[in-house]
Amino acid sequence: MPTETATIQSLKAVDAWIDVINANINGGVRTAYKASRLKFGGSDATVGQSGTLRTTPLQFPEPSLVAVDTVLDMSQGAIVGSTEDTHAAISGRGYFMVIDPQGKVLLTRDGEFHRDDLGHLVNSAGLVAVDRTVAINLDPTRYQANVPALTVADIGPPSPWYPGTGYGGQLFFPYVAGTPYDEAPLGYTNVGIQIRRTFFLNSADYATPGPVNLTWSSDDGAHLVVNGTYIGLATFAAQTVDIKPYLRPGANVVAFKAFEGPLFESVNVNCTIGSVVLSSAQPALWASRLTAGFPDSAVPTAAEIQQMIYTDPADLMVANGPSTGSDLQFTRYGSTVWQWNNQPTTPVPIDMPGRNGTGNLLTKSLESSNASMTQSVPELSLAQKLFSALTKVLQISQTNTDAVLNLVR
């Protein structure tokens, strides 16, 4: 019986090995799939007799195999071109971040994104990719979004998205010294900007009873767009509207097309949705960008609304995640989307690609699987032969057991 038990245990381990090899073979055609390796261990070794000066020890190695753990091979796969402008790949270190409907941040190397009906970049499971506007809204105790300040080289129109600026509880327009967007010393320049807040509503926040009133005003004016729907214009006189009909569970976008003439320039906003607060008193959570060097007070066009809410692949952020796969765990979203176990207690840096040691972002590209068919097929053959041999051992053990039982009878 001990032999049969050990053999059955070995069969289970080899069967698990075959499963891993089959997964690697199938994963060879998947985007950014990382090959898994099964690590084996043994059962207890037995020492029947210790060695002496005259005799060697009588000892028996482990009679069975045990599947100990699996290891992810995080080496980079080949980068191949794509015809889709929503596809992206990281050449070098780092991970894309995606967020599930409850706001949990997960890691992936799979940049095969597409746009949902609101223009968010999402993966095949519908998880929203983290860009600049999302990164500045992540928990600052766990993530540090490193988005640099606006520079002359970034002047658009439009410029990239940048963290908002504020003063006295108001969202102020961004300015760059020495350009037409310069406020100094006293003259105020006419500008047009877009302001955006990307936030996530979990099921409890979305189910908050009653209306969800958003109040906003602006000097000189700001057009409000909620999840791609134009709501209206507010100027110095505040406007209030119930935006609940336009909200949804998961990712949401509240955006403004704002404009100003000479003198002051700001947007004021206040709204509470369960535990989520949308307030101009939190300027660092809002993203803004320059769109024109002149005030454009017209109702935003369909193209402008799309520009306000769409995610540009070039704005995707990269997390300096673990360098090995030992801390990555598969999730319900598949073997290419991982939960980061043992995440550091200090905030994890999130950077623009190519900065602070992160890899470069290649748009219209995808990372291939690193699973090797030339390695997996011989492994599978060896595993099948080992499984057959163990099956034969088990048959012989059962035959011997039957013979002993017949003698007893």
URMO-V831299 format. One record per residue. PSI is psi in whole degrees, -180 to 180 (* if undefined). BURIAL is b if it has 16 or more other ideal C-beta (glycine too) atoms within 10 Angstrom, else e. Layout:
psi = (PSI,PSI)
burial = (BURIAL,BURIAL)
This chain:
psi = (-42,-38,-42,-43,-45,-40,-42,-40,-41,-40,-40,-41,-43,-36,-40,-38,-44,-41,-44,-43,-43,-41,-40,-39,-47,-36,-11,-20,8,149,126,23,138,126,145,147,131,131,130,152,180,170,-162,134,156,129,108,-32,131,153,151,-175,-25,-20,153,158,152,105,149,127,174,128,-5,160,148,133,114,-57,175,151,132,133,107,14,149,139,170,143,126,154,158,156,-8,129,-5,-5,146,155,151,121,97,-154,149,171,143,151,138,153,130,173,-22,5,11,133,128,163,151,157,-3,108,27,70,159,169,137,-173,-16,-5,0,145,124,157,-172,-23,3,12,134,131,145,116,-168,-42,-29,-40,-39,-7,1,160,114,-15,-14,-25,138,105,114,84,117,166,157,136,169,-38,-19,-4,129,-125,149,161,169,170,141,154,142,164,151,162,129,35,13,150,120,154,148,147,149,120,141,12,174,-10,26,129,-21,152,-43,-24,135,128,144,129,161,138,167,139,138,141,120,124,163,135,118,177,-36,-45,-41,-32,8,125,158,177,160,92,126,127,132,154,169,150,100,-38,157,126,134,133,129,117,44,-3,126,131,-50,-176,138,141,-130,-35,126,145,148,136,147,113,4,-39,-17,-5,166,158,149,-140,138,155,124,125,155,138,109,156,158,152,-160,164,-138,167,117,163,131,133,146,129,142,129,93,-118,-3,128,125,106,140,-10,-4,65,-30,-15,-10,146,144,158,152,138,-21,153,22,155,126,100,1,153,134,137,170,-38,-39,-41,-42,-42,-33,-31,-18,149,127,128,-30,-16,2,144,158,134,136,75,-169,143,-17,168,5,-25,9,133,136,154,178,-12,9,179,4,5,122,149,138,103,154,38,140,151,-21,153,135,129,135,121,162,142,141,3,146,42,-2,157,167,149,127,112,160,40,161,150,128,168,148,7,133,120,-36,-21,-38,-39,-49,-36,-43,-41,-44,-43,-40,-38,-41,-41,-42,-41,-43,-36,-40,-41,-43,-40,-43,-42,-40,-37,-43,-40,-42,-39,-42,-43,-36,-37,-38,-38,*)
burial = (e,e,b,e,e,b,b,e,b,b,b,e,b,b,e,b,b,b,e,b,b,e,b,b,b,e,b,b,e,b,b,b,b,b,b,b,b,b,e,e,e,b,b,e,e,e,e,e,e,e,e,e,e,e,e,e,e,e,e,e,e,e,b,b,b,e,b,e,e,e,e,b,e,b,e,b,b,e,e,e,e,b,e,e,e,b,b,b,b,b,e,e,b,b,b,b,b,b,b,b,b,e,b,e,b,b,b,b,b,b,b,b,b,e,e,e,e,b,b,b,b,b,b,e,e,e,b,b,b,b,b,b,b,b,b,b,b,b,e,e,e,e,b,e,b,e,b,e,e,b,e,e,e,b,e,e,b,b,b,b,b,b,b,b,b,b,e,e,e,b,b,b,b,b,b,b,e,e,e,e,b,e,e,e,e,e,e,b,b,b,b,b,b,b,b,b,b,b,b,b,b,b,e,e,b,b,e,b,e,e,e,b,e,b,e,b,b,b,b,b,b,b,b,b,b,b,b,b,e,b,b,e,b,b,e,e,e,e,b,e,b,e,b,b,e,b,b,e,e,b,b,b,b,b,b,b,b,b,b,b,b,e,e,e,b,b,b,b,b,b,b,e,b,e,e,b,e,b,b,b,e,b,b,e,b,b,b,b,b,b,b,e,e,e,b,b,b,e,e,b,e,e,e,b,b,e,b,b,b,b,b,b,b,e,b,b,b,b,b,b,b,b,e,e,b,e,b,b,e,e,b,e,b,e,e,b,b,b,b,b,e,e,b,e,e,e,e,b,b,b,b,b,b,e,e,e,e,b,b,e,b,b,b,e,b,b,b,b,b,b,b,e,e,e,e,b,e,e,b,b,e,e,b,e,e,b,b,e,e,b,e,e,b,b,e,e,b,e,e,e,e,e,e,e,e,e,e,e,e)
